[in-house]
């Protein structure tokens, strides 16, 4: 199992998580994340789907997130969890700080799963219930060696 696979999975959940809220809102999102090795070499593309709870807290929004990612080209998939802190800087614009943990494995190889932790940043642009969130997250292996950069783009809708 290659460490960068899990990194990409973690990033995708965080990318899908962001949104705006005036009270606690549920949000669902989809996104794409590209795993990039230190070289930089493109390693694989992951698609993701996630659900988050968007909570106003003081002058920021917090969005704990659970998601799932899949890379058809790599035959890998995984679960992810994260927390996005969105700091509003304009009416429809926020700066995001992201912390995430990802699980990644090939097929049904549960015993060979890799785990990654990552931090990153992004921007959220909102229009009504919809939010577009580009971001970059750096992941480091927890039970495997290595690290990966994961630039991504997510779209979410609050309910």
Helices and strands as residue ranges (DSSP letters): H 3-15, E 25-36, E 42-57, E 60-71, E 76-90, E 93-106, G 110-112, E 114-127, E 130-141, E 147-158
